[in-house]
Amino acid sequence: MPTPERRDALRALLRADGLDALLVTDLIDVRYLSGFTGSNAAFVVSAAGPDGDVFCTDGRYRTQAAAEVADVRTVLARACAPTLAATVPAATTLGYASDQVTVDGHAALVAAAPGRYLRAATGLVGRLRAVKEPGEVVAVRTACALADEALAGFLADGGIVAGRTERDVALDLETRMRRLGADGPAFETILAAGAHSAIPHHRPTGAELHVGDLVKLDFGALVAGYHSDMTRTFVLGPPADWQRELHDLVAAAQRAGCAALAPEAEVPAVDAASRDVIAEAGFGEQFVHGLGHGVGLQIHEPPWISAKGTGRIAAGHVLTVEPGVYLEGRGGVRIEDTLAVRDDGAEALTGTTRELVQL
Amino acid sequence: MPTPERRDALRALLRADGLDALLVTDLIDVRYLSGFTGSNAAFVVSAAGPDGDVFCTDGRYRTQAAAEVADVRTVLARACAPTLAATVPAATTLGYASDQVTVDGHAALVAAAPGRYLRAATGLVGRLRAVKEPGEVVAVRTACALADEALAGFLADGGIVAGRTERDVALDLETRMRRLGADGPAFETILAAGAHSAIPHHRPTGAELHVGDLVKLDFGALVAGYHSDMTRTFVLGPPADWQRELHDLVAAAQRAGCAALAPEAEVPAVDAASRDVIAEAGFGEQFVHGLGHGVGLQIHEPPWISAKGTGRIAAGHVLTVEPGVYLEGRGGVRIEDTLAVRDDGAEALTGTTRELVQL
């Protein structure tokens, strides 16, 4: 990944905000800017240019940092953030992520860097990360294709059948993704059968699947740091009328949300495009979460698509659209795709059919 | 788990610190005190008694909260911490975890709760969590036994052999733990062969294992919320003299650390008991991390055992002892157990042999 260009793009944002440098403490932001994949690091990016950049990790990662961050001056310390704050010149206006740095962490910065001006500066790297480079879209596409392939083989082999437990089904699908080359699941697989499908974020249990169940499956693959996210809801055996109607409704809402996903669309309008379909059918109260979220180096990242969301959709955004209706005690349906926004609209990167599949 | 008793124990700590209530925002702390396992929640525990306790999660978890936190007044909101701060009476001295609440999060509390006194209060729940109840020791023991069993079967079936890749080996062992009933690996398995074994926290790659390699395996099982942690270093084929000597050295250091782990022992003395063995052999610079850490609802939690650590060991602590020596470009050895401290010393909960096993 072209991290020097990313750092240069960040420099432009720093200069526009009147910051001399930014202390980057979020590990995913650090990875995005430096390529470093270890578990303890921070990074100072200087508005003036690469010569002012300093990377910090601790001794456990000396070898790894030398390989992954060969092009940036590196210091080794356990407490990376205050160590780096002390490296910037006196009178530097140093931005820090006030939505990420703790109250104690801020006090440590103040103590370590007397004579520097600490200024809250949130979302700067996130603004860059929200608009994916072509290579990043390819990376998410790869993860999505792997998840599609894993699911297709899994269904063909009878992976979701009455008598299996939720846990067995989830584990088998995750293992299949790993065998296909995923580094792991993108998040803990949600496999929820019967009444459990009405719990939006259900954790798989030892409960068995039964004929007549709605089976909600929300899962993804992690490949080379990038995530996929997809939900499908199946039915075991012939669907009851209410199950088919619920699925049809959510599918229509999902199509409406995807159709609204285009450059310049306002975020609340995208949410409303999908939510209104459900609300008009009388199930607005049963759609208890936002419509979608960004996907990239994190499974959940900005932009957030909800009724209270702000801003506009842009080309390069990679987002989920995932309406759901949850009927407590009976069952729920969610349908979700990961989509890439292009100049002419949004393309679904997850490709499994959105029709109601009877297993 | 007896969460009402835990909350009562916390009340005593609050009163001793002059706090009227504590705003608990760390999700693991919330789980410890309430039993709630969802991904968004906060909890106010009142010094005065259970009637002042309030739990908060969001609408996605309404059903789950009703089942898991049936005994506490519950409110539903997305922004749990400021919502709860606003529920406490005016003039309340409300503690918050300043090592966990962000600068922005603190500002939101101030805005939401005018007339309350916010006071930094760190480590209160951690102090309780560090001393495990008997049922918690059983839970860690169960996870450790599962990991031992998975490894024994894995080795018996030739799981670690020349020609397999690091990733394949790690995935197979993780899958075996899941088949035995683990909810997942306790953390991303470290499987590092040959020169990679010199990287303390190596992520498995597509590299193949070769005869003559040291193979470092650091892994654990997650069972019902509790973790295990164990490292063994094997050799593929007959060990070279330096490999045997390195393993003997680290094993001796590990025994010394375990022997020092007893109630009232000072933390730096436990670290030194193990580290001195390695330093006296001339490898002090190659032992680049602390000796160990607490294990429980988190894989890494207080107490931390290092040269700069503070405090004393106590009965009920569950800790790792994991010295390592890393020779860059050649290979490394780490040996680690999870131990429970009792009145008469420490008992290893992980039981796989610490002898050098030739595969």
Boltz contact constraints between the chains, C-beta under 6 A:
constraints:
  - contact:
      token1: [A, 59]
      token2: [B, 288]
      max_distance: 6.0
  - contact:
      token1: [A, 60]
      token2: [B, 200]
      max_distance: 6.0
  - contact:
      token1: [A, 60]
      token2: [B, 201]
      max_distance: 6.0
  - contact:
      token1: [A, 60]
      token2: [B, 288]
      max_distance: 6.0
  - contact:
      token1: [A, 60]
      token2: [B, 289]
      max_distance: 6.0
  - contact:
      token1: [A, 63]
      token2: [B, 199]
      max_distance: 6.0
  - contact:
      token1: [A, 98]
      token2: [B, 103]
      max_distance: 6.0
  - contact:
      token1: [A, 98]
      token2: [B, 104]
      max_distance: 6.0
  - contact:
      token1: [A, 99]
      token2: [B, 102]
      max_distance: 6.0
  - contact:
      token1: [A, 99]
      token2: [B, 104]
      max_distance: 6.0
  - contact:
      token1: [A, 101]
      token2: [B, 103]
      max_distance: 6.0
  - contact:
      token1: [A, 102]
      token2: [B, 99]
      max_distance: 6.0
  - contact:
      token1: [A, 102]
      token2: [B, 102]
      max_distance: 6.0
  - contact:
      token1: [A, 103]
      token2: [B, 98]
      max_distance: 6.0
  - contact:
      token1: [A, 103]
      token2: [B, 101]
      max_distance: 6.0
  - contact:
      token1: [A, 103]
      token2: [B, 106]
      max_distance: 6.0
  - contact:
      token1: [A, 104]
      token2: [B, 98]
      max_distance: 6.0
  - contact:
      token1: [A, 104]
      token2: [B, 99]
      max_distance: 6.0
  - contact:
      token1: [A, 106]
      token2: [B, 103]
      max_distance: 6.0
  - contact:
      token1: [A, 171]
      token2: [B, 178]
      max_distance: 6.0
  - contact:
      token1: [A, 175]
      token2: [B, 175]
      max_distance: 6.0
  - contact:
      token1: [A, 178]
      token2: [B, 171]
      max_distance: 6.0
  - contact:
      token1: [A, 199]
      token2: [B, 63]
      max_distance: 6.0
  - contact:
      token1: [A, 200]
      token2: [B, 60]
      max_distance: 6.0
  - contact:
      token1: [A, 201]
      token2: [B, 60]
      max_distance: 6.0
  - contact:
      token1: [A, 288]
      token2: [B, 59]
      max_distance: 6.0
  - contact:
      token1: [A, 288]
      token2: [B, 60]
      max_distance: 6.0
  - contact:
      token1: [A, 289]
      token2: [B, 60]
      max_distance: 6.0
